[in-house]
Amino acid sequence: MGRFIMERIWYRSYDKGVPHDLPPSDRSVVEALAASAAQWPNNPALTLKGKTLTYGQLQDSVDRFATALSGLGVRRDTRVAVWLPNLPQTVIAYYAILKLGA
């Protein structure tokens, strides 16, 4: 039987030098964000409608929102729903919730 190979057309939109595959990591996404913020605090992390949030700003926002959620009683294993469109606040909420283990 022939081998089926699917063309991954999204690779065409990658900037030059961006790898198509990355090796798996032992870090959680929360740890990966913290490492990125430490290494590249002034590099863009999110961009929407011409506004950019750097990794440092993103990490700060995640930490602040995690603190606010914790103050509201969100703890490990708490269920939290996020009902937002694709906005920077959605990403901030996602990482803050994971940071708390909720």
N, C-alpha and C positions, 0 to 999 in steps of 0.2 A: 504494500500500500504506500502511496506517496505521502510525503510529509507536508502538512498544511502549515504554511508560514503566513501569518497575518502582517500586512504592512502597517506599521504604526505611524500613521500620517501626522500625528501631533509632533513627531520629531522635527518635521520641516519648520515648525515655528520656533524651535529652540534657538537661542543665540549661539553664535559660533563659540566653541569651547565648552559648552554646557554638556556634561556627560549624559548619555542616554540611560545608564544604569548606575546605581550606587550600591556598595556593599551593605549588608545589614548592620545595624548598630545595636549595641547592648544598652544604649541610653534610652530613657523614656523621652517622649516629645518635650516634656517640661524641662528635662535636663539638657536636651539639644537646644532649646530656645535660650536657656541660661548661658550655655557655652557660646552660642552665636552672639548674644548680647555682650558677653565679656570680651570676645575676640574682635567683634565688629560693631561697637556701639553706635557709630555714626553712619553705618551703611543702611540703605533702605530695606525695610522688612515688608512693608505694605504700601501700596499706592492706590489711591482711588480719586478719580476726578481731579488729577493734578496735585493732590495733597499727598505727602509722604510721611510715614511713621517710621522712624529708625528702629533698629533692634533695641537700642537702649531705651527709647521711648516706649516701645512695645512691652519690654520687660517691666519697666516702671508701672505702666498701666495694668499689667497682669498682676503684679504684686499688690497694687493698691486695691484692685477689685477683689482679689482673693482675701485681703484683709477685711473689706466691707462685707463680703459673703460670710466670712467666719464670724463677724460681729452679729450677723443675722441668724447664727446658729448652724450654718452649713458645716458639716464635718465629714469625715471619711464615711463612705457608703451612703451619704445623703443623695437622694435623687433630685436632680435639678434639670428643668427643661429650659432650653434656649429657643425662643421663637423670634428670630430676627432675620432680615434679609442678609445678603452678602455684604457686610459692612465691617470696618475695622473692629467695631464693638463686638461683633460675633466672634471674631478671632480672640479678642481679649477675654470674653466670657468663657470660651472653650478652654483656653489655657488656665485661667484662674480656677475653674471648676476641677480640672485635672490636677492642678497643683494641690488642692485640698483633698484629693482622693475621692471626691464626690462623683 
